[in-house]
Amino acid sequence: MKKSVEEDVFIPLYPKSTVEDKSSLRSKFQERRFWSAVKLLSNVVLWDGIVQEDKVRDLGLSKLLNRYLLLNILNTPLGPDNIKKCSKVVACLPERWFQDLKGGSTLPELQNFSQHLLQ
């Protein structure tokens, strides 16, 4: 899993003017790579409970979400596309990771993502 996350994930960052045109090849390529990384995130977190939780959280949240997915989400204009991306990421996260948290707090690895959601 670690090798896949570190070597196989690539989401190019293009200027906003380039990807605003949803029919452009660059925009389509960037979107395919984003959704491929979301699928990898969902597969990584499936190992929660089998592999040590800290390893799964490191790969899924620290490496995949914060290093790749969040950059793309932050560069997506606010609106339906951004909401869809955020919803899919949230759907990947195991509920049990949040059971012992106090109200208003989140996992340290989710600070930046949480701030984006609050906006």
N, C-alpha and C positions, 0 to 999 in steps of 0.2 A: 504494500500500500504506500509506504513511504517513497519508494522509487517512482511509483506512478504519479504521486502528487508532485514530487520534486522535478521529474523529468518530462512528464507527458502533458502537463497543464500549460497551456499558452493561450492567453487572451490578449490580442493586440489592442493597444490604445491608439485610436485615431482622433484627429481633431473633431470637435463636435459638428462642425460644418460638413464633414465628410460622412458622418454616420446619421445625421438628421434625415437624410434621404434613405428611407427604409428599403428602397429597391436597389441601392448601390451594392456592388459586390463586396466592398469592405464592410458595410453595415451587416450584410447577411453573414459574412464569415465571422465577424465579431460575435454576433448573436449565437451562431452554432457553437462556437467555442465556449461561450458563457454557459449555455445549457448543457454542454458536455461536462463542464466543471461542476454544475449543480448536480448532475447525475452521479458524478464521482463522490461528491459530498454525501449524497444520500446513501451510497454504497459504503462509504467509510463509517458513517454513524450506525449502520446496521451491525457493525462489530462491537458496539457498546454492550457490555455485559459478558463478552467473550474475551476480548482483549482489554487490557487495563484501561480504565476510563481516562486517565491522564494522557495516555498515548493517543487515544481516539480524539480527545478534545484538542490535543496539539495538532494532529494532522488535519482534522476537520475544520477547526475554528481558527487556530493561529496561522496555519499555513494556507489552507484553501480559501476560507472565507475572508480573512483579513488581508491576505497577500494578493488574491486574484479577484474574487467575486465582488468584494466591497468596492474596489476601484471602479469596476464596471458599473455597479449600481450608482455610485456617486456621480458618475459621468452620464448617467441616463437622466434625461429631463424628467422633472416631477410630473406625474400623471399616471395613466393606466398601465403603461409598460413598466414603470418603476414599481408600482404597487404589486404587479404580477411577479416580478423578480423577487421582491422582498417576501411575498407570501410563500413562494416556493422554497426559499431558504429557510424560513421559519418552520415550514411543514417538515423539513428534514430533521429538525432538532428533537432529540428524545425528551419527553416531558419530565422524566425522572431527574434530569439535570437541574430542574428548576424547583423541585419539591421542597428543598430545605432552605430556599432563599427567603429572606424577609421582604415584606412589601416594598416596592420601589427600587429594589436592587436587582442586579443581573450578574451573570458570570463575567469575570474580568475580561475574558477574550471577546465578549460581546459589547463592550462599552461603546465602541465607535458605531457599530451597527445599530445599537439601541438609540444612540443620539440621532442617527439618520431617521429612524422610525418616528422619533418624537417630533421631528420637523414636519 
